[in-house]
Amino acid sequence: MKTKLFVITPPFTQLNTPYPATAYIKGFLNTKNVESVQADLGIDVILELFSKKGLNDLFQVSSFKFQVVSNEISDNSKRIFALQDEYIKTIDAVIQFLQGKNPTLALQICQEDFLPEASRFAQLEELDWAFGTMGTQDKAKHLATLYLEDISDYIVECVDENFGFSRYAERLGRSANSFDELYQALQQDLTYIDSILISLLQKKIQEVQPTLFLISVPFPGNLYSAFRCAQWVKQNHPGIKISMGGGFPNTELRSLSDKRVFEFFDFITLDDGEVPIEELINAVTSSEAEKQYKRTFLLENGEVVYKNNSLKHDYKQAYVGTPDYSDLPLDKYISVIEIVNPMHRMWSDGRWNKLTMAHGCYWGKCTFCDISLDYIKVYEPVAANLLCDRMEDLIQQTGQNGFHFVDEAAPPALMRALALEILRRKLAVTWWTNIRFEKSFSADLCLLLKASGCIAVSGGLEVASDRLLKLIDKGVTVEQVAKVTRNFTEAGIMVHAYLMYGYPTQTVQETVDSLEMVRQLFEAGVLQSGFWHQFAMTAHSPVGLYPEKFGVTKATETIGTFANNDIEYTDSTGINHDKFSFGLKKSLFNFMHGICFDYELQEWFDFKIPKTKIDPDFIFNALQEENDFNTKPNAKVVWLGGKPFAESFSKSKKGHTWEMMSLTFHDKKESFTIQTNKNEGEWLVEMLKKITVANSKHYTFQEIKTDFETQFDDFELFWYSKPVNTLREFGLLVL
């Protein structure tokens, strides 16, 4: 029997770019010559809903509410309902604009009399100052996003309370220790959004006619829709086998025991999907009595069993293939700008090819993280030249040269190797990734990354307190974070920090001090963006596994029969950290826009907080410390600039004549000249040819020093001289 796989992401993840799991799986299946088709039903449903026909139907379906219970409907929804003709008239043009197909519409949108406006536009007064720094296209994108959010508010109130642009019925997937509530919801009639989803799924199943249907569930907000899709296929095409994989089962369903789940799914696989799927294909097609499974839950004799009897090892990253985005409507994704902050835009604006530099995390110690699971624990980097091959394949395949490396934390040494390889191949790419704020990110390494196309990094500062960073086992200090973020910022790379509050044993004083550190980092201009997350205790993290070490007590030891990841707990401090949420987020919103640094911290909270104990110049002083002059002998020295124009001339003083050389360099922005004596100048020209980034051989500082000293004395005097210092400013890097 010929195998054909249908791989989907159910609604909803992102509007601007496909979630990459299905593309990774399709890329792997290509290496095995297995036919597969992928779909992102999230974008398909959004485009169906946000169209002339979609809005027409939407307003018709909701109209009865206005006749029956109009006194319960908000004024905002009444306004939108009254303006329905304006929404129906403008929707197709706006969606095309957000797909990048209709750029001239920006001029209309910015007139602010084209789009109907409801409550989301009320925040515009606050943002007027920000538009001064935004171009017309960006301003129009932001206004169009507010317009879509208004329609979304209407859908939530009048049609389907579970709707959200990047999640659907997320509440049902969050900490669902029991399957009861989700099972109950699946017995109800289809919601309005469900009916759109199922009509699209029906067409796809008829077109593809798969033998195996794979549903990737990355987040709780995809779970309900995944079950709805599986339910419909089970009822209407019982011959098709159905499997679930992805981030949600990998973290939440590791102790699954509720057999009702298998009324919908035949299999649920955990962790890396390649070998489990390969074994499922064999199991579905073979007539062998004893079938091999890799990390797979299934129903056997009416009971849930976990099978891991496959002898196959997981594939090394070199053999999983290049992600394949074919079948996905890449030109139909919608770029939105929800918030004016430039870094936040990266997640929602523009199309990114997603790749991974390394499987797992090279640090793997943070105590809040799922470090006991393979997706973090098993660290395996991909060689830089193979990564570049994959980047070139994806550019050819998608026509897009933007890359988001979705690593847990990209390793600095691999980032350096990747940047050198990108520059050697002369690729014009734009990329960003997650990092740890390692001291390895020197000023020169940041300049190299920028030259290769890196525009932004995000990393965990978590709790800006050295005691708690030690307890987290983050391996960094606040001072080190400040220096690293300064290096990135000065190189022109934006920095986003993940911030955390409510970590076990965190005191109110530490929360206030942490906010003060964040205020100073923004005021110093070394952070451009951030986001506060409240600590959540998960089952597979050191805190979840050994709570007594961290001063917390689990609310229950019972393991849920369905999802089991987020754990309720009590902290020995007894502090209610929820109350800090609003003040932390509001202050951060203002800091990100470069204002309110002079406010007393107390002004952000409506309850009494202690004064900060942090020196008001702590970050400023940390950034003043000079770097030492010691260069490691094995550091690589690389020249990013071009060839100089050399001219010899003589210089006389008091009867002495020196043979000199003037070297003129042309940088992308400007030209500059340095002067040296003739012999050293000739040596320098030859050396720059050798250490240019276009060469695959890289020279160490020691090799250059030795080469210099075969002809001249005192390399240090030459290396720290004015001409070499000038070159250091224009792309002579020590890595």
C-alpha positions as CSV (number, residue, x, y, z in Angstrom):
1,M,0.0,0.0,0.0
2,K,1.4,3.4,-1.0
3,T,1.7,5.8,2.0
4,K,0.6,9.4,1.7
5,L,0.8,11.7,4.7
6,F,-1.2,14.8,5.4
7,V,0.5,17.1,8.0
8,I,-1.3,20.0,9.5
9,T,-1.0,22.8,12.0
10,P,-4.5,23.4,13.4
11,P,-5.8,27.0,14.2
12,F,-4.2,29.2,15.4
13,T,-0.5,30.1,15.7
14,Q,0.9,33.1,13.8
15,L,-0.6,35.3,11.1
16,N,2.7,36.4,9.5
17,T,4.6,33.2,9.0
18,P,3.9,29.4,9.2
19,Y,4.8,27.5,12.3
20,P,7.8,25.4,11.1
21,A,7.0,22.0,12.5
22,T,5.2,20.7,9.4
23,A,7.9,22.0,7.1
24,Y,10.6,20.2,9.2
25,I,8.6,17.0,9.0
26,K,8.0,17.4,5.2
27,G,11.7,18.1,4.7
28,F,12.6,14.8,6.6
29,L,10.0,12.8,4.6
30,N,11.5,14.1,1.4
31,T,14.8,12.4,2.4
32,K,12.9,9.1,2.7
33,N,10.9,9.6,-0.6
34,V,7.6,9.5,1.3
35,E,4.9,11.6,-0.3
36,S,3.4,14.3,2.0
37,V,1.2,17.4,1.8
38,Q,1.2,20.0,4.5
39,A,-1.4,22.7,5.4
40,D,-1.6,25.5,7.9
41,L,-5.3,25.5,8.7
42,G,-4.9,28.6,10.9
43,I,-4.1,31.0,8.1
44,D,-6.7,29.2,5.9
45,V,-9.5,29.9,8.5
46,I,-8.4,33.5,9.0
47,L,-8.5,34.2,5.3
48,E,-11.9,32.6,5.0
49,L,-13.3,34.6,7.9
50,F,-11.7,37.9,7.1
51,S,-13.1,38.3,3.6
52,K,-16.2,39.9,2.1
53,K,-18.1,36.6,2.1
54,G,-16.8,35.8,5.6
55,L,-17.9,39.1,7.2
56,N,-21.2,39.0,5.4
57,D,-21.9,35.6,6.9
58,L,-20.5,36.7,10.3
59,F,-22.8,39.7,10.6
60,Q,-25.8,37.5,9.5
61,V,-25.1,34.8,12.0
62,S,-24.8,37.4,14.8
63,S,-27.8,39.5,13.8
64,F,-30.3,37.5,15.8
65,K,-28.4,38.5,19.0
66,F,-29.3,42.2,18.3
67,Q,-33.0,41.3,18.1
68,V,-33.1,39.0,21.2
69,V,-30.6,40.2,23.8
70,S,-29.5,43.6,22.5
71,N,-29.5,45.1,26.0
72,E,-26.6,42.7,27.0
73,I,-24.5,43.8,24.0
74,S,-21.7,46.4,24.5
75,D,-21.9,49.7,22.8
76,N,-18.7,48.8,21.0
77,S,-20.2,45.8,19.3
78,K,-23.4,47.7,18.5
79,R,-21.2,50.3,16.7
80,I,-19.4,47.6,14.7
81,F,-22.7,46.0,13.8
82,A,-24.0,49.4,12.6
83,L,-20.9,49.9,10.5
84,Q,-21.0,46.4,9.0
85,D,-21.2,47.7,5.4
86,E,-18.0,49.7,5.9
87,Y,-16.2,46.6,7.2
88,I,-17.5,44.4,4.3
89,K,-16.5,47.1,1.8
90,T,-12.9,47.5,3.1
91,I,-11.9,44.0,4.3
92,D,-10.5,42.4,1.1
93,A,-8.4,45.5,0.3
94,V,-7.0,45.6,3.9
95,I,-6.1,41.9,3.9
96,Q,-4.3,42.3,0.5
97,F,-2.4,45.3,1.9
98,L,-1.3,43.3,4.9
99,Q,-0.2,40.5,2.6
100,G,2.1,43.1,0.9
101,K,0.1,43.1,-2.4
102,N,-1.5,46.4,-2.2
103,P,1.0,49.0,-0.9
104,T,-0.6,52.1,-2.2
105,L,-3.6,51.5,0.1
106,A,-1.3,52.8,2.9
107,L,-1.9,56.4,1.7
108,Q,-5.7,55.9,2.1
109,I,-5.5,54.2,5.5
110,C,-3.3,56.9,6.9
111,Q,-5.9,59.6,6.1
112,E,-7.8,58.0,9.0
113,D,-11.2,58.3,7.2
114,F,-11.0,55.1,5.2
115,L,-11.2,52.4,8.0
116,P,-14.2,52.2,10.3
117,E,-13.0,52.7,13.9
118,A,-14.2,51.1,17.1
119,S,-12.7,50.8,20.6
120,R,-9.2,49.7,19.7
121,F,-8.5,53.0,18.0
122,A,-9.0,54.8,21.4
123,Q,-5.4,54.0,22.2
124,L,-4.2,56.0,19.2
125,E,-3.8,59.3,21.1
126,E,-1.2,57.6,23.2
127,L,0.7,56.5,20.1
128,D,0.6,59.7,18.1
129,W,4.1,60.6,19.1
130,A,5.4,57.1,18.0
131,F,4.1,57.6,14.5
132,G,6.6,60.4,14.1
133,T,9.3,57.7,13.8
134,M,7.1,55.3,11.6
135,G,6.9,55.4,7.9
136,T,3.5,55.5,6.1
137,Q,3.5,51.7,5.4
138,D,4.1,50.9,9.1
139,K,1.6,53.4,10.4
140,A,-1.0,51.9,7.9
141,K,-0.1,48.4,9.1
142,H,-0.7,49.4,12.7
143,L,-4.0,51.0,11.9
144,A,-5.1,48.0,9.8
145,T,-4.1,45.8,12.8
146,L,-6.3,47.8,15.1
147,Y,-9.2,47.4,12.6
148,L,-8.8,43.6,12.6
149,E,-8.6,43.6,16.4
150,D,-11.9,45.5,16.5
151,I,-13.5,42.8,14.4
152,S,-11.9,40.1,16.6
153,D,-13.5,41.8,19.7
154,Y,-16.9,41.6,17.9
155,I,-16.4,37.9,17.1
156,V,-15.5,37.2,20.8
157,E,-18.5,39.0,22.1
158,C,-21.2,38.1,19.6
159,V,-20.2,34.9,17.8
160,D,-17.5,32.8,19.4
161,E,-16.0,33.6,22.8
162,N,-13.0,31.2,22.1
163,F,-11.6,33.2,19.2
164,G,-8.1,34.8,19.2
165,F,-5.7,35.6,16.4
166,S,-2.9,33.4,17.6
167,R,-4.9,30.9,19.7
168,Y,-8.3,29.2,19.8
169,A,-10.1,28.0,23.0
170,E,-6.7,28.2,24.7
171,R,-8.3,28.0,28.2
172,L,-9.3,24.3,27.4
173,G,-5.7,23.4,26.7
174,R,-4.1,25.2,29.7
175,S,-3.3,22.9,32.6
176,A,-6.0,20.5,31.6
177,N,-5.1,17.8,34.1
178,S,-8.4,16.2,33.4
179,F,-9.8,15.6,29.9
180,D,-13.4,16.1,31.1
181,E,-13.8,19.7,30.1
182,L,-12.3,19.4,26.7
183,Y,-14.2,16.1,26.1
184,Q,-17.4,17.9,27.1
185,A,-16.7,20.8,24.7
186,L,-16.2,18.3,21.8
187,Q,-19.6,16.8,22.4
188,Q,-21.2,20.2,21.7
189,D,-22.4,21.4,18.3
190,L,-19.6,23.0,16.1
191,T,-18.9,26.6,16.9
192,Y,-19.0,29.1,14.0
193,I,-15.2,29.0,13.7
194,D,-15.3,25.1,13.9
195,S,-17.7,25.0,11.0
196,I,-15.3,27.1,8.8
197,L,-12.4,24.9,9.9
198,I,-14.2,21.6,9.1
199,S,-15.4,22.8,5.7
200,L,-11.8,23.6,4.8
201,L,-10.6,20.3,6.2
202,Q,-13.2,18.4,4.3
203,K,-11.9,19.8,1.0
204,K,-8.3,19.1,1.9
205,I,-8.9,15.5,2.9
206,Q,-10.8,14.9,-0.4
207,E,-7.9,16.4,-2.4
208,V,-5.1,14.7,-0.6
209,Q,-6.7,11.3,0.3
210,P,-4.0,10.5,2.9
211,T,-3.4,7.1,4.6
212,L,-1.8,8.8,7.7
213,F,-3.0,12.2,9.1
214,L,-0.5,14.0,11.3
215,I,-1.5,16.9,13.5
216,S,1.2,19.1,15.0
217,V,0.1,20.8,18.2
218,P,2.7,23.3,19.3
219,F,0.6,25.2,22.0
220,P,-2.4,24.9,24.2
221,G,-4.2,27.3,21.8
222,N,-4.1,24.6,19.0
223,L,-5.3,21.7,21.1
224,Y,-9.1,22.1,20.8
225,S,-9.0,22.5,17.0
226,A,-6.6,19.5,16.8
227,F,-9.3,17.4,18.5
228,R,-12.0,18.8,16.3
229,C,-10.1,17.9,13.1
230,A,-9.3,14.4,14.4
231,Q,-13.0,13.9,15.5
232,W,-14.3,14.8,12.0
233,V,-11.8,12.6,10.2
234,K,-12.5,9.6,12.6
235,Q,-16.3,10.0,12.0
236,N,-16.1,10.5,8.2
237,H,-12.9,8.6,7.1
238,P,-12.4,5.9,9.7
239,G,-9.7,4.2,7.5
240,I,-7.3,7.1,7.9
241,K,-4.9,6.7,10.9
242,I,-4.4,9.9,13.0
243,S,-1.4,10.9,15.1
244,M,-0.6,13.9,17.2
245,G,2.9,15.3,17.9
246,G,4.5,18.7,18.7
247,G,5.4,20.9,21.6
248,F,2.1,20.5,23.5
249,P,2.2,16.6,23.8
250,N,6.0,16.8,24.3
251,T,5.6,18.8,27.5
252,E,2.1,18.2,28.7
253,L,1.0,14.6,27.7
254,R,4.0,12.6,29.0
255,S,1.9,10.8,31.6
256,L,-1.3,10.4,29.5
257,S,-3.7,7.7,30.7
258,D,-7.2,8.8,29.7
259,K,-8.4,6.3,27.1
260,R,-11.1,8.7,25.7
261,V,-8.3,10.6,24.0
262,F,-8.0,7.6,21.6
263,E,-11.6,8.0,20.4
264,F,-10.0,10.8,18.4
265,F,-6.3,9.8,17.8
266,D,-4.7,6.5,17.0
267,F,-1.3,7.6,18.1
268,I,0.4,10.3,20.1
269,T,4.2,10.6,19.7
270,L,6.7,12.5,21.9
271,D,9.9,14.5,21.3
272,D,11.7,14.5,17.9
273,G,9.2,13.4,15.3
274,E,11.3,11.8,12.6
275,V,11.8,8.3,13.9
276,P,8.4,8.0,15.5
277,I,6.7,9.0,12.2
278,E,9.0,6.6,10.2
279,E,8.0,3.8,12.5
280,L,4.3,4.8,12.3
281,I,4.5,4.6,8.5
282,N,5.9,1.0,8.9
283,A,3.3,0.1,11.5
284,V,0.4,1.3,9.4
285,T,1.6,-0.4,6.2
286,S,3.1,-3.6,7.5
287,S,1.2,-6.8,8.3
288,E,3.8,-7.8,11.0
289,A,2.2,-8.9,14.3
290,E,4.9,-7.3,16.4
291,K,5.1,-3.6,15.4
292,Q,7.9,-1.2,16.3
293,Y,7.1,2.1,17.8
294,K,9.3,5.0,19.0
295,R,8.0,7.0,22.0
296,T,4.4,6.4,21.1
297,F,1.1,6.2,23.1
298,L,-1.6,4.0,21.6
299,L,-4.6,2.0,22.8
300,E,-4.0,-1.8,23.2
301,N,-6.7,-4.1,24.5
302,G,-8.7,-1.1,25.7
303,E,-5.8,0.4,27.7
304,V,-3.4,3.3,27.0
305,V,0.1,1.9,26.5
306,Y,3.4,3.7,25.9
307,K,5.6,1.9,23.4
308,N,9.3,2.5,22.7
309,N,10.4,-0.8,21.3
310,S,12.0,0.6,18.1
311,L,15.7,-0.1,17.7
312,K,16.2,3.0,15.5
313,H,18.2,5.9,17.0
314,D,17.1,9.5,16.5
315,Y,18.6,11.0,13.4
316,K,21.6,13.3,13.7
317,Q,20.8,16.9,12.6
318,A,22.9,16.5,9.5
319,Y,20.4,13.8,8.2
320,V,17.0,15.3,8.9
321,G,16.8,17.3,5.6
322,T,16.1,20.9,4.9
323,P,12.6,22.2,5.9
324,D,10.3,22.2,3.0
325,Y,7.6,25.0,2.9
326,S,6.0,23.9,-0.4
327,D,2.1,23.5,-0.2
328,L,2.0,26.5,2.2
329,P,0.5,29.8,0.8
330,L,3.6,31.9,1.7
331,D,2.3,34.9,-0.2
332,K,-0.9,34.9,1.8
333,Y,0.4,35.3,5.3
334,I,-0.6,38.6,7.0
335,S,2.0,41.0,8.5
336,V,0.6,42.9,11.4
337,I,2.0,45.5,13.8
338,E,0.2,45.2,17.2
339,I,2.7,47.3,19.2
340,V,5.0,50.1,18.0
341,N,8.0,48.5,19.7
342,P,10.5,47.5,17.0
343,M,11.5,44.2,18.5
344,H,7.9,43.0,19.2
345,R,7.2,43.6,15.5
346,M,9.7,40.8,14.6
347,W,7.3,38.2,15.9
348,S,4.3,39.5,13.9
349,D,5.6,41.4,11.0
350,G,7.2,39.9,7.9
351,R,7.8,36.3,6.7
352,W,10.7,34.4,8.4
353,N,12.2,31.1,7.3
354,K,12.7,29.2,10.5
355,L,15.8,27.1,11.1
356,T,17.6,25.6,14.1
357,M,21.4,26.1,14.7
358,A,21.5,23.4,17.4
359,H,19.1,20.8,18.8
360,G,18.7,21.3,22.6
361,C,20.4,23.8,24.8
362,Y,24.2,24.0,25.3
363,W,23.8,25.4,28.9
364,G,20.9,23.2,30.0
365,K,21.0,24.2,33.7
366,C,18.3,26.9,34.3
367,T,16.1,25.7,37.1
368,F,12.8,27.0,35.7
369,C,13.3,25.2,32.4
370,D,12.3,21.7,31.2
371,I,15.9,20.6,31.2
372,S,15.0,16.9,31.9
373,L,13.3,16.6,28.5
374,D,15.2,15.7,25.3
375,Y,14.3,18.8,23.4
376,I,16.5,20.7,25.9
377,K,18.7,18.0,27.3
378,V,20.1,16.5,24.0
379,Y,22.4,19.1,22.7
380,E,23.6,18.7,19.1
381,P,24.8,21.6,16.9
382,V,24.6,21.7,13.1
383,A,27.8,22.5,11.2
384,A,27.9,26.1,9.9
385,N,28.5,25.1,6.3
386,L,25.4,22.8,6.4
387,L,23.3,25.6,8.0
388,C,24.4,27.9,5.1
389,D,23.5,25.2,2.6
390,R,20.0,25.0,4.1
391,M,19.7,28.8,4.1
392,E,20.5,28.9,0.4
393,D,18.0,26.1,-0.3
394,L,15.3,27.9,1.6
395,I,16.0,31.2,-0.2
396,Q,15.6,29.5,-3.5
397,Q,12.5,27.6,-2.3
398,T,10.7,30.5,-0.7
399,G,12.1,33.7,-2.3
400,Q,12.6,35.0,1.2
401,N,16.0,35.8,2.8
402,G,14.8,36.5,6.4
403,F,15.7,33.8,9.0
404,H,14.6,33.2,12.5
405,F,16.8,30.7,14.3
406,V,14.4,29.1,16.8
407,D,17.0,27.8,19.2
408,E,16.5,27.5,22.9
409,A,19.8,29.4,23.1
410,A,22.2,29.7,20.1
411,P,25.8,28.9,21.0
412,P,28.2,31.9,20.5
413,A,30.9,29.8,18.8
414,L,28.4,28.4,16.2
415,M,27.0,31.9,15.7
416,R,30.6,33.1,14.9
417,A,31.2,30.2,12.5
418,L,27.8,30.8,10.8
419,A,28.5,34.6,10.4
420,L,31.9,33.9,8.9
421,E,30.4,31.4,6.5
422,I,27.6,33.8,5.5
423,L,30.2,36.5,4.8
424,R,32.5,34.1,3.0
425,R,29.6,33.1,0.6
426,K,28.6,36.7,0.2
427,L,25.0,35.9,1.2
428,A,22.6,38.9,1.7
429,V,20.4,37.7,4.6
430,T,18.6,39.0,7.6
431,W,18.5,36.9,10.8
432,W,17.7,36.9,14.5
433,T,17.8,34.3,17.3
434,N,17.6,33.6,21.0
435,I,20.8,33.7,23.1
436,R,22.2,33.6,26.6
437,F,23.9,36.8,27.6
438,E,27.3,35.2,27.6
439,K,30.5,37.1,28.1
440,S,31.7,35.5,24.9
441,F,29.6,38.1,23.0
442,S,32.5,40.6,22.8
443,A,32.2,43.9,21.0
444,D,34.0,42.4,17.9
445,L,31.9,39.3,17.8
446,C,28.7,41.5,17.8
447,L,30.2,43.6,14.9
448,L,30.8,40.3,13.0
449,L,27.2,39.1,13.6
450,K,25.8,42.5,12.5
451,A,28.0,42.3,9.3
452,S,26.5,38.9,8.5
453,G,22.9,40.2,8.7
454,C,22.0,39.7,12.4
455,I,19.5,42.4,13.3
456,A,18.2,41.3,16.7
457,V,18.7,38.9,19.6
458,S,16.5,37.9,22.5
459,G,17.7,36.5,25.8
460,G,16.7,35.8,29.3
461,L,17.7,38.3,31.9
462,E,14.9,36.7,34.0
463,V,15.1,38.2,37.5
464,A,17.6,41.1,37.5
465,S,19.0,40.1,40.9
466,D,22.3,38.3,41.4
467,R,21.1,36.1,44.2
468,L,18.1,34.8,42.2
469,L,20.2,34.5,39.0
470,K,22.5,32.2,41.0
471,L,19.5,30.2,42.3
472,I,18.2,29.9,38.7
473,D,21.7,28.7,37.7
474,K,21.6,31.2,34.8
475,G,25.4,31.5,34.8
476,V,25.3,35.3,34.3
477,T,25.3,38.4,36.5
478,V,23.3,41.6,35.9
479,E,26.6,43.4,35.3
480,Q,27.6,40.9,32.6
481,V,24.2,41.2,31.0
482,A,24.6,45.0,30.8
483,K,28.0,44.7,29.1
484,V,26.8,42.2,26.6
485,T,23.7,44.1,25.7
486,R,25.9,47.2,25.3
487,N,28.1,45.3,22.8
488,F,25.0,44.2,20.8
489,T,23.4,47.7,20.9
490,E,26.6,49.5,19.8
491,A,26.9,47.1,16.9
492,G,23.4,48.0,15.8
493,I,21.7,44.8,16.9
494,M,18.4,45.2,18.8
495,V,18.1,43.4,22.2
496,H,15.0,41.9,23.7
497,A,15.1,40.6,27.3
498,Y,12.8,38.0,28.8
499,L,12.1,39.1,32.4
500,M,10.6,37.1,35.2
501,Y,8.9,37.8,38.5
502,G,7.5,35.6,41.2
503,Y,10.4,33.1,41.2
504,P,10.4,30.9,44.3
505,T,11.7,32.8,47.4
506,Q,11.7,36.1,45.6
507,T,11.0,38.9,48.0
508,V,9.1,42.2,47.4
509,Q,12.4,44.0,47.8
510,E,14.0,41.9,45.0
511,T,11.0,42.5,42.7
512,V,11.5,46.3,43.2
513,D,15.3,46.1,42.8
514,S,14.8,44.0,39.6
515,L,12.5,46.7,38.2
516,E,15.1,49.3,39.0
517,M,17.8,47.3,37.2
518,V,15.5,47.1,34.1
519,R,14.8,50.8,34.3
520,Q,18.5,51.6,34.3
521,L,19.2,49.2,31.4
522,F,16.6,51.0,29.3
523,E,17.8,54.4,30.4
524,A,21.4,53.5,29.4
525,G,20.0,52.6,26.0
526,V,21.4,49.0,26.1
527,L,18.0,47.3,26.0
528,Q,15.4,48.1,23.4
529,S,12.6,45.7,24.3
530,G,11.4,43.3,27.0
531,F,8.6,41.3,28.4
532,W,7.7,40.3,31.9
533,H,6.5,36.7,32.5
534,Q,5.2,35.4,35.8
535,F,7.1,32.3,37.0
536,A,5.2,29.1,36.3
537,M,6.3,25.8,37.8
538,T,6.5,23.0,35.3
539,A,6.7,19.3,36.0
540,H,9.9,18.6,34.1
541,S,12.0,21.5,35.5
542,P,14.3,21.2,38.5
543,V,11.9,23.4,40.6
544,G,9.1,21.0,39.6
545,L,11.1,17.9,40.3
546,Y,12.7,19.1,43.6
547,P,10.4,21.8,45.0
548,E,11.7,21.5,48.5
549,K,15.2,22.8,47.4
550,F,13.5,26.0,46.2
551,G,11.2,26.7,49.2
552,V,8.0,25.8,47.5
553,T,5.3,23.1,48.1
554,K,3.2,21.4,45.4
555,A,-0.5,21.8,45.9
556,T,-1.0,18.1,45.1
557,E,1.2,15.1,44.2
558,T,-1.6,13.7,42.0
559,I,-0.6,13.2,38.3
560,G,-3.3,14.2,35.9
561,T,-4.7,11.6,33.5
562,F,-4.5,14.1,30.6
563,A,-2.1,17.1,30.6
564,N,0.5,17.3,33.3
565,N,3.0,20.2,33.1
566,D,1.9,23.4,35.0
567,I,1.9,22.7,38.7
568,E,0.1,24.7,41.3
569,Y,2.3,25.4,44.3
570,T,2.6,27.6,47.4
571,D,5.8,29.7,48.0
572,S,7.2,29.8,51.5
573,T,7.3,33.7,51.3
574,G,3.5,33.8,51.0
575,I,3.7,36.8,48.7
576,N,1.0,37.3,46.1
577,H,3.1,38.1,43.0
578,D,0.0,38.7,40.8
579,K,-0.4,42.2,42.1
580,F,2.9,43.3,40.6
581,S,1.8,42.3,37.0
582,F,0.1,45.6,36.0
583,G,2.8,47.9,37.3
584,L,5.7,45.9,35.9
585,K,4.1,45.8,32.5
586,K,3.0,49.4,32.4
587,S,6.4,50.7,33.4
588,L,8.1,48.5,30.8
589,F,5.8,49.7,28.1
590,N,6.9,53.3,28.9
591,F,10.6,52.5,29.2
592,M,10.5,50.7,25.8
593,H,9.3,54.0,24.3
594,G,12.1,55.9,26.0
595,I,10.0,57.8,28.5
596,C,9.2,58.0,32.3
597,F,12.7,57.1,33.5
598,D,12.4,59.9,36.1
599,Y,9.3,58.4,37.7
600,E,9.6,57.1,41.3
601,L,9.1,53.3,41.1
602,Q,6.2,53.7,43.6
603,E,4.2,55.6,40.9
604,W,3.7,52.4,38.9
605,F,1.9,50.6,41.8
606,D,-1.3,51.4,43.7
607,F,0.0,49.7,46.9
608,K,3.0,50.5,49.1
609,I,6.4,49.2,47.9
610,P,9.8,49.5,49.6
611,K,12.4,51.9,48.1
612,T,15.0,50.2,45.9
613,K,18.4,49.4,47.4
614,I,20.1,49.5,44.0
615,D,22.7,52.3,43.5
616,P,21.1,54.8,40.9
617,D,24.3,54.5,38.8
618,F,24.8,50.8,39.1
619,I,24.4,50.1,35.3
620,F,26.2,53.3,34.3
621,N,29.2,52.3,36.4
622,A,29.2,48.7,35.2
623,L,29.4,50.0,31.6
624,Q,32.3,52.4,32.4
625,E,34.8,49.6,33.1
626,E,37.5,49.5,30.4
627,N,38.3,46.3,28.6
628,D,41.7,44.9,29.2
629,F,44.4,44.9,26.5
630,N,45.1,41.2,26.7
631,T,44.4,39.4,23.4
632,K,44.2,35.6,23.5
633,P,46.9,34.1,21.3
634,N,44.4,31.7,19.7
635,A,41.8,34.4,18.9
636,K,40.9,34.6,15.2
637,V,41.7,37.8,13.4
638,V,39.4,38.7,10.5
639,W,39.2,41.7,8.1
640,L,35.7,42.6,7.0
641,G,36.8,45.6,4.7
642,G,38.1,45.7,1.2
643,K,41.5,46.1,-0.5
644,P,43.2,49.5,0.1
645,F,44.7,51.8,-2.5
646,A,48.4,52.1,-1.6
647,E,50.6,55.1,-2.4
648,S,54.3,55.5,-1.4
649,F,55.7,58.9,-0.4
650,S,58.8,60.3,1.4
651,K,58.7,62.3,4.6
652,S,61.7,64.4,5.7
653,K,62.4,66.0,9.1
654,K,65.7,67.5,10.3
655,G,67.7,65.9,7.4
656,H,66.2,62.5,7.9
657,T,64.0,60.9,5.2
658,W,61.5,58.1,5.8
659,E,59.8,56.0,3.1
660,M,56.1,56.1,4.0
661,M,53.0,54.5,2.7
662,S,49.4,55.9,2.7
663,L,46.6,53.3,2.5
664,T,43.1,54.5,1.5
665,F,40.1,52.3,2.3
666,H,36.5,52.6,1.1
667,D,34.0,51.5,3.6
668,K,30.3,51.2,2.7
669,K,29.6,54.6,4.3
670,E,32.8,56.5,4.1
671,S,36.5,56.5,3.0
672,F,39.5,56.8,5.3
673,T,43.3,56.8,5.1
674,I,46.0,55.5,7.3
675,Q,49.7,56.1,7.1
676,T,52.5,53.7,8.1
677,N,56.2,53.3,7.2
678,K,56.6,51.7,3.8
679,N,57.8,48.2,5.0
680,E,55.1,47.8,7.6
681,G,52.5,49.1,5.1
682,E,53.5,46.5,2.5
683,W,53.3,43.8,5.2
684,L,49.9,45.0,6.3
685,V,48.5,45.0,2.8
686,E,49.6,41.4,2.3
687,M,48.3,40.4,5.7
688,L,44.9,42.0,5.1
689,K,44.6,39.8,1.9
690,K,45.3,36.7,4.0
691,I,42.8,37.5,6.8
692,T,40.0,38.8,4.7
693,V,36.6,37.2,5.6
694,A,36.3,35.8,2.0
695,N,39.1,33.3,2.8
696,S,38.2,30.0,4.4
697,K,41.4,29.8,6.3
698,H,41.4,31.9,9.5
699,Y,44.6,33.2,11.1
700,T,45.1,33.5,14.8
701,F,46.5,36.5,16.6
702,Q,49.6,34.4,17.5
703,E,50.2,33.5,13.8
704,I,49.9,37.1,12.7
705,K,52.3,38.2,15.5
706,T,54.8,35.5,14.5
707,D,54.6,36.5,10.9
708,F,55.2,40.2,11.8
709,E,58.2,39.4,14.0
710,T,60.0,37.5,11.1
711,Q,60.6,41.0,9.6
712,F,60.1,43.6,12.4
713,D,60.4,44.1,16.1
714,D,57.8,44.9,18.7
715,F,54.5,43.7,17.4
716,E,52.5,45.1,20.4
717,L,53.7,48.6,19.5
718,F,52.5,48.2,16.0
719,W,49.2,46.5,17.0
720,Y,48.2,49.2,19.4
721,S,49.3,52.0,17.1
722,K,47.0,54.7,15.6
723,P,46.8,53.1,12.1
724,V,45.8,49.7,13.5
725,N,43.3,51.3,15.9
726,T,41.7,53.0,13.0
727,L,41.4,49.6,11.2
728,R,39.9,48.1,14.4
729,E,37.1,50.7,14.1
730,F,36.4,49.8,10.5
731,G,36.2,46.0,10.6
732,L,39.5,44.5,11.8
733,L,38.0,42.1,14.3
734,V,39.6,39.9,16.9
735,L,37.2,37.0,17.6
